[in-house]
Amino acid sequence: MNETRTNGTTLRDAGVQRNYKDTVFRMLFREKENLLSLYNALNGTNYTDVDDLEITTLENAVYMNYKNDISFVFDFELLLYEHQSTCNPNMPLRDLLYVSRVLQNRIRNENLYSKSLVRIPAPRFVVFYNGTDFQPEQQTLCLSDAFEKRQEEPSLELSVTVYNINPGHNRELLEACRLLREYAQYVEYVRSFTEELPLSEAVEKAVDDCIRNGILTEFLSRNRAEAIEVSIFEYDEEKHMRSERKEWREIGRKEGRSEGRAEGLKEGRSEGRAEGLKEGQAEGLKKGYAEGLKASFDMLKTLMDEGNTEEIKRALSDSDYQEQLCQKYFSEHE
């Protein structure tokens, strides 16, 4: 079993146990003070009383293979915050499944069949994106985009706001929340060092340099071992996902080329048969017309040689007699 070491000490020896739903983002903002600062930055508010903030993240639970970073209730809102290095178009559906579970927990003692309205906090969904693929400054993902049938006014809708927190994006938001800004800087340190060093060394160097440069200093100093471990797992998972997407894209291209060749061959054969039939018909008609014309001239010559000019004159003015004459001539000369 591979063990990550920090300054020569294994993480197991340091007493750190890997929790696979933890991320640095989640570790950082599970503290109420930090989470409230992020909420204030997003909403332009200045709330200070953390006792009014209720964490509702589903602990020790992964629902439908989906784990949420932060879920909390504040100011009559139910907020789901998620950090992602990959922009996922299925986030509205994932959030719908997750928020349903959270709400089930909140109203489990309520009577939904009573005449009284059961009130719930207003849900809001946010994703903080800092992956390497290009994404706009801000975008909104809607559940209705996944509907197989488009509707002008969907009966069920859920929207997710995605903020790009990479350097140069959403400067006002990052300036308003120091921890979010420093988190984005820490991720940049890790990515930069992994271009030159093995992953474990790159993460340790990123942690050391950030502490030295005043980036998440208190958090990284206090949670050094765990931060290193989850960062290694996160980046390794991100790298694996990028590699997997690249592999599937290549498989898709190969399958597309193969299907394209097969379809092209099939269409080519079909078009070739159609063109051949058309050409054959035209050639047959042309040949038949030439042979019929020759036979008609032969018949006229024979009638003239036999002195049957009256029959020729009658055939020219009477189509029925013309047909009878032809049948008689061709039956005699087969």
Helices and strands as residue ranges (DSSP letters): E 5-6, E 9-10, H 24-29, H 32-43, G 50-52, E 54-55, E 70-74, E 77-84, H 91-106, E 122-129, E 138-142, G 143-146, E 159-164, H 171-176, H 178-194, H 199-212, H 217-222, H 224-305, H 309-317, H 319-332
